[in-house]
């Protein structure tokens, strides 16, 4: 299973496609710092993961094979 592990609490997560219009695929509000988001059902490709809370923003490119 392919998962994205988050180690922050009370964050917002958006996973976007990288091609075309940057369509939102997954949007979540996370409160448990050990949350994993299952991306096994997404097709192979390149995605942008944006994670933010009231203090920080992290943007990461994820390549799913």
PyMOL commands that set and color helices and strands:
alter all, ss='L'
color gray80, all
select strands_A, chain A and resi 3-5+11-17+24-30+36-38+45-52+57-64
alter strands_A, ss='S'
color yellow, strands_A
deselect
rebuild
show_as cartoon
